[in-house]
Amino acid sequence: MVDVSQHTLVPEHEIVEDDSEIDSVLSEYEIRRSDLPKIKRTDPALPDEAATGDVIRIVRDSRTTDQAVVYRLVID
């Protein structure tokens, strides 16, 4: 079986452990945690230890900014 999360085209997905980072992002955009874009728990790119309610940081390569960081809320 192929591990999709290790494919070169799949950006880095990591669980945000630091609550201050999450609070900073939420206050910057004036949103609540539930307003973050969603990602399903069954998404093969997620780390195995990701649980419903976790916030995931996704770091993508970008032509204009070198790296683009986005956040997603894990749902069932």
C-alpha positions in Angstrom: 0.0 0.0 0.0 1.3 3.5 -0.9 1.6 6.1 1.9 0.1 9.1 0.3 1.3 11.5 3.0 4.9 10.8 1.8 4.3 11.7 -1.8 6.3 14.7 -3.1 3.2 16.6 -4.2 1.5 16.4 -0.8 2.3 19.4 1.4 3.5 19.1 5.0 0.6 18.5 7.4 1.3 18.9 11.2 -0.8 19.2 14.3 -0.6 22.6 15.9 0.2 21.9 19.6 0.7 25.6 20.6 -2.6 27.2 21.7 -1.1 30.6 21.4 -0.4 30.1 17.7 -4.0 29.0 17.2 -5.3 32.0 19.2 -3.1 34.3 17.1 -4.5 33.0 13.8 -8.0 33.2 15.0 -7.6 36.8 16.3 -5.8 37.9 13.1 -8.8 36.9 11.0 -11.4 37.6 13.7 -12.9 34.1 13.5 -13.7 31.3 15.8 -12.1 27.9 15.7 -15.3 26.5 14.1 -14.9 29.0 11.2 -11.6 27.5 10.0 -11.7 25.5 6.8 -12.3 21.8 7.5 -10.4 18.7 6.7 -11.8 15.2 7.2 -10.2 12.9 9.7 -10.1 10.2 7.0 -7.9 12.4 4.7 -4.8 10.3 4.0 -2.4 13.3 4.3 -3.2 13.8 8.0 -0.8 12.6 10.6 -2.0 9.3 12.2 -2.3 10.9 15.6 -4.6 13.7 14.4 -8.0 13.7 16.2 -11.3 15.4 15.7 -11.0 19.1 16.9 -7.3 19.4 16.2 -6.0 22.3 14.1 -3.6 21.3 11.3 -0.9 23.6 9.8 -0.3 22.9 6.1 2.8 24.4 4.6 2.7 24.6 0.8 5.3 25.8 -1.6 4.3 29.0 -3.3 5.7 30.8 -6.3 5.1 34.3 -4.8 5.8 33.9 -1.1 8.2 30.8 -1.0 5.8 29.1 1.4 2.1 29.5 2.2 0.8 28.4 5.5 -2.9 27.5 5.9 -4.8 26.0 8.8 -7.6 23.4 8.9 -9.9 22.0 11.6 -10.1 18.3 11.7 -13.7 16.9 11.6 -15.3 13.5 11.4 
